[in-house]
Protein backbone atom coordinates (compact mmCIF):
# COMPACT_ATOMS: atom_id res chain seq x y z
CA UNK A 1 0.00 0.00 0.00
CA UNK A 2 2.76 2.42 0.89
CA UNK A 3 6.14 1.87 -0.73
CA UNK A 4 7.62 5.36 -0.96
CA UNK A 5 9.37 7.42 1.69
CA UNK A 6 10.45 11.01 1.12
CA UNK A 7 13.43 12.54 2.92
CA UNK A 8 13.55 16.36 2.74
CA UNK A 9 17.28 16.94 3.07
CA UNK A 10 18.01 20.31 1.49
CA UNK A 11 18.19 22.43 4.66
CA UNK A 12 21.28 24.28 5.78
CA UNK A 13 21.59 22.69 9.24
CA UNK A 14 22.32 26.06 10.82
CA UNK A 15 22.00 24.75 14.39
CA UNK A 16 25.10 22.66 13.77
CA UNK A 17 27.38 25.24 12.19
CA UNK A 18 30.27 25.21 11.52
CA UNK A 19 30.16 21.39 11.16
CA UNK A 20 27.42 21.65 8.53
CA UNK A 21 29.13 24.36 6.50
CA UNK A 22 30.53 21.75 4.12
CA UNK A 23 28.77 18.56 5.27
CA UNK A 24 25.04 17.79 5.12
CA UNK A 25 23.51 17.61 8.60
CA UNK A 26 21.89 14.35 7.52
CA UNK A 27 25.41 12.86 7.24
CA UNK A 28 26.37 13.67 10.83
CA UNK A 29 27.40 10.34 12.37
CA UNK A 30 25.62 8.93 15.40
CA UNK A 31 28.37 6.59 16.57
CA UNK A 32 29.35 5.08 13.19
CA UNK A 33 26.28 5.66 11.00
CA UNK A 34 24.96 8.89 9.51
CA UNK A 35 21.59 10.13 10.63
CA UNK A 36 19.94 9.52 7.28
CA UNK A 37 20.94 5.85 7.30
CA UNK A 38 19.04 5.34 10.55
CA UNK A 39 16.01 6.90 8.86
CA UNK A 40 16.27 4.73 5.74
CA UNK A 41 16.63 1.62 7.91
CA UNK A 42 13.46 2.61 9.75
CA UNK A 43 11.68 3.05 6.43
CA UNK A 44 12.82 -0.34 5.13
CA UNK A 45 11.69 -2.02 8.35
CA UNK A 46 8.25 -0.55 7.65
CA UNK A 47 8.22 -2.02 4.13
CA UNK A 48 9.06 1.25 2.36
CA UNK A 49 11.60 0.36 -0.30
CA UNK A 50 11.40 3.33 -2.68
CA UNK A 51 13.49 6.06 -1.07
CA UNK A 52 13.20 9.59 -2.48
CA UNK A 53 15.53 12.33 -1.26
CA UNK A 54 15.14 16.07 -1.80
CA UNK A 55 18.66 17.49 -1.81
CA UNK A 56 20.26 20.89 -2.30
CA UNK A 57 23.60 22.46 -3.02
CA UNK A 58 26.49 20.83 -1.18
CA UNK A 59 24.55 17.62 -0.53
CA UNK A 60 26.36 15.30 -2.93
CA UNK A 61 27.59 13.18 0.00
CA UNK A 62 24.04 11.84 0.42
CA UNK A 63 24.05 10.32 -3.06
CA UNK A 64 27.59 8.99 -2.62
CA UNK A 65 26.67 7.31 0.66
CA UNK A 66 23.85 5.31 -0.91
CA UNK A 67 26.06 4.00 -3.67
CA UNK A 68 28.76 1.37 -4.10
CA UNK A 69 32.33 2.42 -3.33
CA UNK A 70 34.30 -0.05 -5.44
CA UNK A 71 37.75 1.05 -4.32
CA UNK A 72 36.89 0.98 -0.62
CA UNK A 73 35.09 -2.34 -0.83
CA UNK A 74 37.97 -3.89 -2.76
CA UNK A 75 40.43 -2.70 -0.12
CA UNK A 76 38.58 -4.32 2.79
CA UNK A 77 37.35 -7.41 0.95
CA UNK A 78 38.11 -10.53 2.95
CA UNK A 79 38.96 -8.63 6.14
CA UNK A 80 37.03 -8.32 9.39
CA UNK A 81 36.20 -4.74 8.39
CA UNK A 82 33.63 -5.97 5.86
CA UNK A 83 31.15 -6.33 8.71
CA UNK A 84 30.91 -2.53 8.90
CA UNK A 85 29.26 -2.44 5.46
CA UNK A 86 26.62 -5.11 6.09
CA UNK A 87 23.91 -2.58 6.96
CA UNK A 88 24.48 -0.21 4.04
CA UNK A 89 24.76 -3.12 1.60
CA UNK A 90 21.36 -4.36 2.77
CA UNK A 91 19.86 -0.96 2.01
CA UNK A 92 21.46 -0.86 -1.44
CA UNK A 93 20.18 -4.36 -2.20
CA UNK A 94 16.62 -3.88 -0.97
CA UNK A 95 15.88 -0.19 -1.66
CA UNK A 96 15.87 2.03 -4.70
CA UNK A 97 17.02 5.64 -4.39
CA UNK A 98 15.93 8.68 -6.38
CA UNK A 99 16.86 12.32 -5.97
CA UNK A 100 15.68 15.78 -6.87
CA UNK A 101 17.07 19.17 -5.93
CA UNK A 102 15.33 21.98 -4.07
CA UNK A 103 16.81 25.18 -5.50
CA UNK A 104 15.27 27.49 -2.90
CA UNK A 105 14.84 26.81 0.81
CA UNK A 106 11.22 27.87 1.32
CA UNK A 107 10.05 25.67 4.16
CA UNK A 108 9.14 22.04 4.74
CA UNK A 109 5.94 22.33 2.72
CA UNK A 110 7.90 23.52 -0.29
CA UNK A 111 10.47 20.74 0.17
CA UNK A 112 7.72 18.10 0.17
CA UNK A 113 6.16 19.68 -2.92
CA UNK A 114 9.55 19.55 -4.63
CA UNK A 115 9.48 15.78 -4.14
CA UNK A 116 6.20 15.40 -6.02
CA UNK A 117 7.79 14.14 -9.29
CA UNK A 118 9.42 11.33 -7.31
CA UNK A 119 6.26 10.35 -5.43
CA UNK A 120 3.48 10.61 -7.98
CA UNK A 121 -0.16 10.10 -7.09
CA UNK A 122 0.08 7.74 -4.13
CA UNK A 123 0.34 7.86 -0.35
CA UNK A 124 3.85 8.18 1.04
CA UNK A 125 5.82 8.62 4.24
CA UNK A 126 8.02 11.57 5.15
CA UNK A 127 11.02 11.29 7.44
CA UNK A 128 13.03 14.21 8.79
CA UNK A 129 16.38 12.56 9.35
CA UNK A 130 17.49 14.82 12.18
CA UNK A 131 14.67 13.36 14.28
CA UNK A 132 16.15 9.99 15.20
CA UNK A 133 13.44 7.66 16.51
CA UNK A 134 14.02 4.29 18.16
CA UNK A 135 11.82 1.77 19.91
CA UNK A 136 13.62 -1.01 21.73
CA UNK A 137 10.44 -2.80 22.75
CA UNK A 138 8.65 -3.31 19.45
CA UNK A 139 7.97 -1.84 16.03
CA UNK A 140 9.73 1.27 14.80
CA UNK A 141 7.73 4.49 14.55
CA UNK A 142 7.11 4.24 10.79
CA UNK A 143 6.02 0.62 11.11
CA UNK A 144 3.51 1.66 13.77
CA UNK A 145 2.21 4.41 11.50
CA UNK A 146 1.95 2.20 8.41
CA UNK A 147 -0.21 -0.21 10.38
CA UNK A 148 -2.47 2.67 11.37
CA UNK A 149 -2.70 3.86 7.78
CA UNK A 150 -3.94 0.44 6.70
CA UNK A 151 -6.79 0.91 9.16
CA UNK A 152 -7.66 4.60 8.69
CA UNK A 153 -6.46 5.43 5.14
CA UNK A 154 -5.77 9.08 5.89
CA UNK A 155 -2.91 11.41 6.75
CA UNK A 156 -1.14 10.53 9.99
CA UNK A 157 1.33 12.68 11.91
CA UNK A 158 3.52 11.51 14.77
CA UNK A 159 3.27 13.53 17.97
CA UNK A 160 4.81 13.63 21.42
CA UNK A 161 4.26 15.64 24.56
CA UNK A 162 6.76 18.46 24.96
CA UNK A 163 7.52 21.01 27.64
CA UNK A 164 4.77 23.67 27.32
CA UNK A 165 7.51 26.31 27.22
CA UNK A 166 8.92 24.77 24.04
CA UNK A 167 5.84 24.78 21.84
CA UNK A 168 7.36 27.61 19.79
CA UNK A 169 9.73 25.05 18.25
CA UNK A 170 7.04 22.79 16.79
CA UNK A 171 3.78 22.45 14.98
CA UNK A 172 1.24 21.80 17.76
CA UNK A 173 -2.10 20.02 17.48
CA UNK A 174 -5.39 19.94 19.30
CA UNK A 175 -7.75 17.05 18.74
CA UNK A 176 -10.29 14.59 20.01
CA UNK A 177 -9.13 11.29 21.45
CA UNK A 178 -10.48 8.46 19.27
CA UNK A 179 -8.39 5.56 20.56
CA UNK A 180 -5.27 4.65 22.46
CA UNK A 181 -2.83 7.50 21.78
CA UNK A 182 -4.85 8.51 18.69
CA UNK A 183 -6.37 11.95 18.09
CA UNK A 184 -8.53 13.23 15.27
CA UNK A 185 -6.95 16.62 14.63
CA UNK A 186 -9.19 19.67 14.70
CA UNK A 187 -6.56 22.39 15.02
CA UNK A 188 -2.88 22.81 14.16
CA UNK A 189 -0.67 25.81 14.88
CA UNK A 190 2.88 26.30 13.64
CA UNK A 191 5.34 27.27 16.38
CA UNK A 192 2.88 28.98 18.73
CA UNK A 193 3.96 30.94 21.76
CA UNK A 194 3.38 28.92 24.94
CA UNK A 195 0.41 31.10 25.88
CA UNK A 196 -1.17 30.56 22.44
CA UNK A 197 -0.53 26.82 22.06
CA UNK A 198 -3.67 24.65 21.82
CA UNK A 199 -1.89 21.83 23.71
CA UNK A 200 1.58 20.47 24.35
CA UNK A 201 1.23 17.76 21.69
CA UNK A 202 3.93 18.53 19.13
CA UNK A 203 4.40 17.11 15.64
CA UNK A 204 7.78 15.45 15.10
CA UNK A 205 9.52 14.37 11.91
CA UNK A 206 7.40 11.39 10.87
CA UNK A 207 4.39 11.71 8.57
CA UNK A 208 2.23 9.58 6.31
CA UNK A 209 0.59 11.80 3.72
CA UNK A 210 -2.11 11.20 1.15
CA UNK A 211 -1.35 12.50 -2.36
CA UNK A 212 -3.92 15.32 -2.23
CA UNK A 213 -1.46 17.09 0.06
CA UNK A 214 0.46 18.31 -2.99
CA UNK A 215 -2.46 20.36 -4.31
CA UNK A 216 -3.10 21.73 -0.83
CA UNK A 217 0.54 22.81 -0.53
CA UNK A 218 0.29 24.54 -3.90
CA UNK A 219 -2.68 26.50 -2.58
CA UNK A 220 -0.93 27.42 0.67
CA UNK A 221 0.30 31.00 0.97
CA UNK A 222 3.83 31.55 2.27
CA UNK A 223 3.97 32.46 5.94
CA UNK A 224 6.65 33.94 8.14
CA UNK A 225 9.98 34.35 6.33
CA UNK A 226 8.33 33.47 3.03
CA UNK A 227 8.22 29.79 3.97
CA UNK A 228 5.45 27.39 3.00
CA UNK A 229 4.55 25.42 6.10
CA UNK A 230 3.33 21.83 5.86
CA UNK A 231 1.25 22.53 8.98
CA UNK A 232 -0.93 24.99 7.03
CA UNK A 233 -1.62 22.42 4.30
CA UNK A 234 -2.34 19.72 6.88
CA UNK A 235 -4.82 22.01 8.59
CA UNK A 236 -6.87 22.10 5.38
CA UNK A 237 -7.03 18.32 5.46
CA UNK A 238 -7.89 18.36 9.14
CA UNK A 239 -10.91 20.57 8.48
CA UNK A 240 -12.36 17.60 6.57
CA UNK A 241 -11.53 15.22 9.42
CA UNK A 242 -8.75 13.60 7.42
CA UNK A 243 -5.76 13.93 9.76
CA UNK A 244 -4.93 11.66 12.69
CA UNK A 245 -2.20 12.38 15.22
CA UNK A 246 -0.49 9.41 16.83
CA UNK A 247 1.45 9.51 20.08
CA UNK A 248 4.02 6.94 19.04
CA UNK A 249 5.75 4.31 21.14
CA UNK A 250 9.47 4.86 21.39
CA UNK A 251 12.04 7.59 21.94
CA UNK A 252 12.81 10.54 19.71
CA UNK A 253 16.07 12.48 19.72
CA UNK A 254 16.28 15.95 18.20
CA UNK A 255 19.65 15.57 16.48
CA UNK A 256 19.40 18.97 14.86
CA UNK A 257 20.87 20.42 18.06
CA UNK A 258 23.91 19.50 20.12
CA UNK A 259 22.06 18.30 23.23
CA UNK A 260 19.78 15.85 21.41
CA UNK A 261 22.62 14.71 19.17
CA UNK A 262 24.82 13.84 22.14
CA UNK A 263 21.92 12.04 23.86
CA UNK A 264 21.31 10.02 20.69
CA UNK A 265 24.99 9.14 20.37
CA UNK A 266 25.18 7.92 23.96
CA UNK A 267 21.96 5.93 23.56
CA UNK A 268 23.01 4.28 20.29
CA UNK A 269 26.48 3.49 21.61
CA UNK A 270 25.00 1.76 24.63
CA UNK A 271 22.18 -0.13 22.92
CA UNK A 272 23.50 -0.79 19.40
CA UNK A 273 27.26 -0.41 19.08
CA UNK A 274 28.31 -2.20 22.26
CA UNK A 275 25.93 -5.05 21.43
CA UNK A 276 27.20 -5.40 17.86
CA UNK A 277 23.93 -4.21 16.27
CA UNK A 278 25.29 -0.92 14.92
CA UNK A 279 26.37 -2.11 11.49
C-alpha positions in Angstrom: 0.0 0.0 0.0 2.8 2.4 0.9 6.1 1.9 -0.7 7.6 5.4 -1.0 9.4 7.4 1.7 10.4 11.0 1.1 13.4 12.5 2.9 13.6 16.4 2.7 17.3 16.9 3.1 18.0 20.3 1.5 18.2 22.4 4.7 21.3 24.3 5.8 21.6 22.7 9.2 22.3 26.1 10.8 22.0 24.8 14.4 25.1 22.7 13.8 27.4 25.2 12.2 30.3 25.2 11.5 30.2 21.4 11.2 27.4 21.7 8.5 29.1 24.4 6.5 30.5 21.7 4.1 28.8 18.6 5.3 25.0 17.8 5.1 23.5 17.6 8.6 21.9 14.3 7.5 25.4 12.9 7.2 26.4 13.7 10.8 27.4 10.3 12.4 25.6 8.9 15.4 28.4 6.6 16.6 29.3 5.1 13.2 26.3 5.7 11.0 25.0 8.9 9.5 21.6 10.1 10.6 19.9 9.5 7.3 20.9 5.9 7.3 19.0 5.3 10.5 16.0 6.9 8.9 16.3 4.7 5.7 16.6 1.6 7.9 13.5 2.6 9.7 11.7 3.1 6.4 12.8 -0.3 5.1 11.7 -2.0 8.3 8.2 -0.5 7.6 8.2 -2.0 4.1 9.1 1.2 2.4 11.6 0.4 -0.3 11.4 3.3 -2.7 13.5 6.1 -1.1 13.2 9.6 -2.5 15.5 12.3 -1.3 15.1 16.1 -1.8 18.7 17.5 -1.8 20.3 20.9 -2.3 23.6 22.5 -3.0 26.5 20.8 -1.2 24.6 17.6 -0.5 26.4 15.3 -2.9 27.6 13.2 0.0 24.0 11.8 0.4 24.1 10.3 -3.1 27.6 9.0 -2.6 26.7 7.3 0.7 23.8 5.3 -0.9 26.1 4.0 -3.7 28.8 1.4 -4.1 32.3 2.4 -3.3 34.3 0.0 -5.4 37.8 1.1 -4.3 36.9 1.0 -0.6 35.1 -2.3 -0.8 38.0 -3.9 -2.8 40.4 -2.7 -0.1 38.6 -4.3 2.8 37.4 -7.4 1.0 38.1 -10.5 2.9 39.0 -8.6 6.1 37.0 -8.3 9.4 36.2 -4.7 8.4 33.6 -6.0 5.9 31.1 -6.3 8.7 30.9 -2.5 8.9 29.3 -2.4 5.5 26.6 -5.1 6.1 23.9 -2.6 7.0 24.5 -0.2 4.0 24.8 -3.1 1.6 21.4 -4.4 2.8 19.9 -1.0 2.0 21.5 -0.9 -1.4 20.2 -4.4 -2.2 16.6 -3.9 -1.0 15.9 -0.2 -1.7 15.9 2.0 -4.7 17.0 5.6 -4.4 15.9 8.7 -6.4 16.9 12.3 -6.0 15.7 15.8 -6.9 17.1 19.2 -5.9 15.3 22.0 -4.1 16.8 25.2 -5.5 15.3 27.5 -2.9 14.8 26.8 0.8 11.2 27.9 1.3 10.0 25.7 4.2 9.1 22.0 4.7 5.9 22.3 2.7 7.9 23.5 -0.3 10.5 20.7 0.2 7.7 18.1 0.2 6.2 19.7 -2.9 9.6 19.5 -4.6 9.5 15.8 -4.1 6.2 15.4 -6.0 7.8 14.1 -9.3 9.4 11.3 -7.3 6.3 10.4 -5.4 3.5 10.6 -8.0 -0.2 10.1 -7.1 0.1 7.7 -4.1 0.3 7.9 -0.3 3.8 8.2 1.0 5.8 8.6 4.2 8.0 11.6 5.1 11.0 11.3 7.4 13.0 14.2 8.8 16.4 12.6 9.3 17.5 14.8 12.2 14.7 13.4 14.3 16.1 10.0 15.2 13.4 7.7 16.5 14.0 4.3 18.2 11.8 1.8 19.9 13.6 -1.0 21.7 10.4 -2.8 22.7 8.6 -3.3 19.4 8.0 -1.8 16.0 9.7 1.3 14.8 7.7 4.5 14.5 7.1 4.2 10.8 6.0 0.6 11.1 3.5 1.7 13.8 2.2 4.4 11.5 2.0 2.2 8.4 -0.2 -0.2 10.4 -2.5 2.7 11.4 -2.7 3.9 7.8 -3.9 0.4 6.7 -6.8 0.9 9.2 -7.7 4.6 8.7 -6.5 5.4 5.1 -5.8 9.1 5.9 -2.9 11.4 6.8 -1.1 10.5 10.0 1.3 12.7 11.9 3.5 11.5 14.8 3.3 13.5 18.0 4.8 13.6 21.4 4.3 15.6 24.6 6.8 18.5 25.0 7.5 21.0 27.6 4.8 23.7 27.3 7.5 26.3 27.2 8.9 24.8 24.0 5.8 24.8 21.8 7.4 27.6 19.8 9.7 25.1 18.2 7.0 22.8 16.8 3.8 22.5 15.0 1.2 21.8 17.8 -2.1 20.0 17.5 -5.4 19.9 19.3 -7.8 17.0 18.7 -10.3 14.6 20.0 -9.1 11.3 21.4 -10.5 8.5 19.3 -8.4 5.6 20.6 -5.3 4.6 22.5 -2.8 7.5 21.8 -4.8 8.5 18.7 -6.4 11.9 18.1 -8.5 13.2 15.3 -7.0 16.6 14.6 -9.2 19.7 14.7 -6.6 22.4 15.0 -2.9 22.8 14.2 -0.7 25.8 14.9 2.9 26.3 13.6 5.3 27.3 16.4 2.9 29.0 18.7 4.0 30.9 21.8 3.4 28.9 24.9 0.4 31.1 25.9 -1.2 30.6 22.4 -0.5 26.8 22.1 -3.7 24.7 21.8 -1.9 21.8 23.7 1.6 20.5 24.4 1.2 17.8 21.7 3.9 18.5 19.1 4.4 17.1 15.6 7.8 15.5 15.1 9.5 14.4 11.9 7.4 11.4 10.9 4.4 11.7 8.6 2.2 9.6 6.3 0.6 11.8 3.7 -2.1 11.2 1.2 -1.3 12.5 -2.4 -3.9 15.3 -2.2 -1.5 17.1 0.1 0.5 18.3 -3.0 -2.5 20.4 -4.3 -3.1 21.7 -0.8 0.5 22.8 -0.5 0.3 24.5 -3.9 -2.7 26.5 -2.6 -0.9 27.4 0.7 0.3 31.0 1.0 3.8 31.5 2.3 4.0 32.5 5.9 6.7 33.9 8.1 10.0 34.3 6.3 8.3 33.5 3.0 8.2 29.8 4.0 5.4 27.4 3.0 4.5 25.4 6.1 3.3 21.8 5.9 1.3 22.5 9.0 -0.9 25.0 7.0 -1.6 22.4 4.3 -2.3 19.7 6.9 -4.8 22.0 8.6 -6.9 22.1 5.4 -7.0 18.3 5.5 -7.9 18.4 9.1 -10.9 20.6 8.5 -12.4 17.6 6.6 -11.5 15.2 9.4 -8.8 13.6 7.4 -5.8 13.9 9.8 -4.9 11.7 12.7 -2.2 12.4 15.2 -0.5 9.4 16.8 1.4 9.5 20.1 4.0 6.9 19.0 5.7 4.3 21.1 9.5 4.9 21.4 12.0 7.6 21.9 12.8 10.5 19.7 16.1 12.5 19.7 16.3 15.9 18.2 19.6 15.6 16.5 19.4 19.0 14.9 20.9 20.4 18.1 23.9 19.5 20.1 22.1 18.3 23.2 19.8 15.8 21.4 22.6 14.7 19.2 24.8 13.8 22.1 21.9 12.0 23.9 21.3 10.0 20.7 25.0 9.1 20.4 25.2 7.9 24.0 22.0 5.9 23.6 23.0 4.3 20.3 26.5 3.5 21.6 25.0 1.8 24.6 22.2 -0.1 22.9 23.5 -0.8 19.4 27.3 -0.4 19.1 28.3 -2.2 22.3 25.9 -5.0 21.4 27.2 -5.4 17.9 23.9 -4.2 16.3 25.3 -0.9 14.9 26.4 -2.1 11.5 
